[in-house]
């Protein structure tokens, strides 16, 4: 798939603009919200995260996805926001470089800044022929399986659904989901307390767009980071 993507981009990039995409969050809970702190955070996230902008900046070969941050000096509010973003896997900064076959996630967790590095083309999508119109674009369905917790428990195997538009020749999307032959217009993360990220606005840019690669942070493998996270519901 990597070779096909690079060939596809090399044929198209001379005619492409750079883009800036705004995604919006929407809760999609499959279970009833529980009591306690977990329930409080879930309720707040369903109400407050839709007010935030998640921004993808992309050229034909690179992208950077992150939260459009709002300034706040309230430490309590900042902690609550971090907990809400953790539930939506949205605390980090996500960088992709097709030509280098590199994907990086920079995240502050457990009191330290980490840089998780993996291959750009590692996601194994299943692309179907199903199509539908979303936000004015003809989109095609792709799915990706993931495990929501204990990998030995098959009942926790869940599905991510991406709807991508081949007319937008950017193999990127929210939260580092990538590698499809078109921009992800809508992402459905299906689990007990899942969510949807959907394009609200796409801005086409004629000017040069500088994609700054996140350099700071201790380098760690994806597997080792999962071990750190295994026994924690929320990250600091």
C-alpha positions as CSV (number, residue, x, y, z in Angstrom):
1,X,0.0,0.0,0.0
2,X,2.9,2.4,0.7
3,X,4.2,2.2,-2.9
4,X,0.7,2.8,-4.3
5,X,0.2,5.9,-2.0
6,X,3.6,7.4,-3.0
7,X,2.9,6.9,-6.7
8,X,-0.6,8.3,-6.3
9,X,0.7,11.4,-4.6
10,X,3.5,11.9,-7.0
11,X,1.0,12.0,-9.9
12,X,-1.3,14.4,-8.1
13,X,0.8,16.7,-6.0
14,X,1.6,19.2,-8.7
15,X,-2.2,20.1,-8.8
16,X,-2.8,20.0,-5.1
17,X,-3.1,22.7,-2.5
18,X,-2.1,22.5,1.1
19,X,-5.0,22.1,3.4
20,X,-6.2,23.0,6.9
21,X,-9.1,20.8,8.2
22,X,-11.2,21.4,11.3
23,X,-12.7,18.2,13.0
24,X,-15.4,18.2,15.6
25,X,-16.0,15.7,18.4
26,X,-19.3,14.0,19.0
27,X,-19.8,11.4,21.8
28,X,-21.1,8.0,20.7
29,X,-21.5,6.0,23.9
30,X,-22.7,2.4,23.7
31,X,-23.0,1.9,27.4
32,X,-24.8,3.9,30.1
33,X,-22.6,6.5,31.8
34,X,-21.5,5.2,35.2
35,X,-21.4,7.0,38.5
36,X,-18.3,8.4,40.2
37,X,-15.3,10.3,38.6
38,X,-15.5,8.3,35.4
39,X,-19.1,9.2,34.9
40,X,-18.5,12.9,35.7
41,X,-15.6,13.0,33.1
42,X,-17.7,11.2,30.5
43,X,-20.6,13.6,30.9
44,X,-18.4,16.6,30.8
45,X,-16.6,15.3,27.7
46,X,-20.0,14.8,25.8
47,X,-20.9,18.4,26.6
48,X,-17.6,20.3,26.3
49,X,-15.4,18.5,23.7
50,X,-17.8,19.4,20.9
51,X,-16.9,23.0,21.5
52,X,-13.2,22.4,20.7
53,X,-11.5,22.5,17.3
54,X,-9.2,19.6,16.3
55,X,-7.0,20.8,13.4
56,X,-5.2,18.8,10.7
57,X,-2.6,20.7,8.6
58,X,-1.4,18.8,5.6
59,X,0.7,19.0,2.5
60,X,0.5,16.1,0.0
61,X,3.2,14.3,1.9
62,X,3.1,15.5,5.5
63,X,0.5,16.2,8.2
64,X,0.2,17.5,11.7
65,X,-2.9,16.9,13.9
66,X,-3.6,18.6,17.2
67,X,-6.0,20.3,19.5
68,X,-6.5,24.0,18.8
69,X,-5.6,25.1,22.3
70,X,-7.4,27.7,24.3
71,X,-5.5,29.7,27.0
72,X,-6.6,29.0,30.6
73,X,-4.9,29.7,33.9
74,X,-7.3,27.6,35.9
75,X,-5.3,24.5,36.9
76,X,-8.5,22.6,37.9
77,X,-10.1,23.2,34.5
78,X,-6.9,22.1,32.7
79,X,-6.8,18.8,34.6
80,X,-10.4,18.1,33.8
81,X,-9.7,18.9,30.1
82,X,-6.7,16.5,30.1
83,X,-8.9,13.7,31.5
84,X,-11.6,14.4,28.9
85,X,-9.0,14.4,26.1
86,X,-7.6,11.1,27.3
87,X,-11.0,9.4,26.9
88,X,-11.0,10.6,23.3
89,X,-7.3,9.7,22.7
90,X,-6.7,13.4,21.8
91,X,-4.0,14.6,24.2
92,X,-1.1,14.3,21.8
93,X,0.3,15.8,18.7
94,X,0.2,13.5,15.7
95,X,2.8,13.8,12.8
96,X,3.0,11.9,9.6
97,X,5.7,11.8,6.8
98,X,4.9,9.6,3.9
99,X,8.3,10.0,2.2
100,X,10.2,8.9,5.3
101,X,7.5,6.3,6.2
102,X,7.4,7.8,9.7
103,X,4.6,8.4,12.2
104,X,5.1,10.2,15.5
105,X,2.8,10.8,18.4
106,X,4.1,13.3,21.0
107,X,2.3,13.0,24.3
108,X,2.7,14.2,27.9
109,X,2.0,11.2,30.1
110,X,2.9,10.1,33.6
111,X,4.8,13.4,34.2
112,X,7.0,13.0,31.2
113,X,7.0,14.0,27.5
114,X,7.2,11.0,25.2
115,X,7.6,10.6,21.4
116,X,6.1,7.4,20.2
117,X,7.5,6.4,16.8
118,X,6.2,3.9,14.3
119,X,5.8,3.3,10.5
120,X,3.4,5.4,8.5
121,X,2.1,2.4,6.6
122,X,1.5,0.0,9.5
123,X,-2.3,0.3,9.6
124,X,-4.1,-2.6,7.9
125,X,-7.4,-1.2,6.6
126,X,-10.2,-3.2,5.1
127,X,-11.7,-1.1,2.3
128,X,-15.3,-1.9,1.2
129,X,-17.3,-0.7,-1.7
130,X,-19.9,0.9,0.5
131,X,-20.2,4.7,-0.1
132,X,-22.2,7.6,1.2
133,X,-22.2,11.4,1.0
134,X,-20.8,13.3,4.0
135,X,-20.4,17.0,4.2
136,X,-20.8,17.3,0.4
137,X,-18.1,14.6,-0.4
138,X,-18.7,11.1,-1.8
139,X,-17.0,8.9,0.8
140,X,-16.0,5.3,0.9
141,X,-16.0,3.0,4.0
142,X,-12.9,1.4,5.5
143,X,-12.6,-0.5,8.8
144,X,-9.8,-1.2,11.2
145,X,-9.9,-3.6,14.2
146,X,-8.4,-2.7,17.6
147,X,-8.6,-4.0,21.1
148,X,-10.0,-1.7,23.8
149,X,-8.2,-3.3,26.7
150,X,-7.1,-6.8,27.5
151,X,-5.8,-8.2,24.2
152,X,-6.5,-11.8,25.4
153,X,-10.2,-10.9,25.7
154,X,-11.7,-11.1,22.3
155,X,-14.9,-9.5,23.5
156,X,-12.9,-6.3,23.7
157,X,-12.0,-6.4,20.0
158,X,-13.7,-3.3,18.5
159,X,-13.9,-1.6,15.2
160,X,-12.9,1.8,13.8
161,X,-14.8,3.0,10.8
162,X,-13.3,5.6,8.5
163,X,-15.2,7.4,5.7
164,X,-12.6,8.8,3.2
165,X,-13.0,10.9,0.1
166,X,-10.8,9.9,-2.8
167,X,-11.3,13.3,-4.5
168,X,-9.2,14.8,-1.7
169,X,-5.8,13.2,-2.3
170,X,-4.4,13.4,1.2
171,X,-3.9,10.0,3.0
172,X,-4.4,11.5,6.5
173,X,-7.1,11.9,9.1
174,X,-7.7,12.6,12.8
175,X,-5.7,11.1,15.7
176,X,-3.0,9.7,13.4
177,X,-5.4,7.4,11.4
178,X,-3.8,7.4,8.0
179,X,-2.8,5.4,4.9
180,X,-6.1,5.5,3.0
181,X,-6.3,6.8,-0.6
182,X,-8.1,10.0,0.4
183,X,-8.7,12.3,3.4
184,X,-10.8,10.9,6.3
185,X,-13.9,12.9,6.4
186,X,-15.5,11.0,9.4
187,X,-14.0,8.7,11.9
188,X,-16.1,6.4,14.1
189,X,-14.3,4.9,17.1
190,X,-16.7,2.2,18.3
191,X,-16.4,1.0,21.9
192,X,-18.2,1.4,25.2
193,X,-17.6,5.1,25.4
194,X,-16.8,5.8,21.7
195,X,-16.9,9.0,19.7
196,X,-17.0,10.4,16.2
197,X,-14.7,13.0,14.7
198,X,-16.1,14.7,11.6
199,X,-14.9,17.3,9.3
200,X,-16.6,20.7,9.9
201,X,-14.4,22.8,7.5
202,X,-11.7,22.4,4.9
203,X,-9.6,25.4,3.9
204,X,-7.5,25.1,0.8
205,X,-4.2,27.0,1.0
206,X,-2.2,28.4,-1.9
207,X,0.7,29.5,0.3
208,X,3.5,27.3,1.6
209,X,2.5,25.4,4.7
210,X,5.3,24.5,7.1
211,X,4.7,21.3,8.9
212,X,6.8,21.3,12.1
213,X,7.8,17.8,13.2
214,X,7.6,17.3,17.0
215,X,11.2,16.8,18.2
216,X,11.0,16.9,21.9
217,X,10.3,14.0,24.2
218,X,11.8,10.6,25.1
219,X,11.7,8.2,22.3
220,X,9.6,5.1,23.1
221,X,8.2,2.2,21.1
222,X,4.4,1.8,20.8
223,X,4.6,-1.5,22.6
224,X,6.6,-0.1,25.6
225,X,4.2,2.9,25.8
226,X,1.2,0.5,26.0
227,X,2.9,-1.3,28.9
228,X,3.2,2.1,30.8
229,X,-0.5,2.8,30.1
230,X,-1.9,-0.6,30.9
231,X,-2.8,-0.1,34.6
232,X,-4.0,3.5,34.3
233,X,-7.4,4.7,33.2
234,X,-6.3,8.3,33.1
235,X,-3.0,9.9,32.2
236,X,-1.5,12.7,34.3
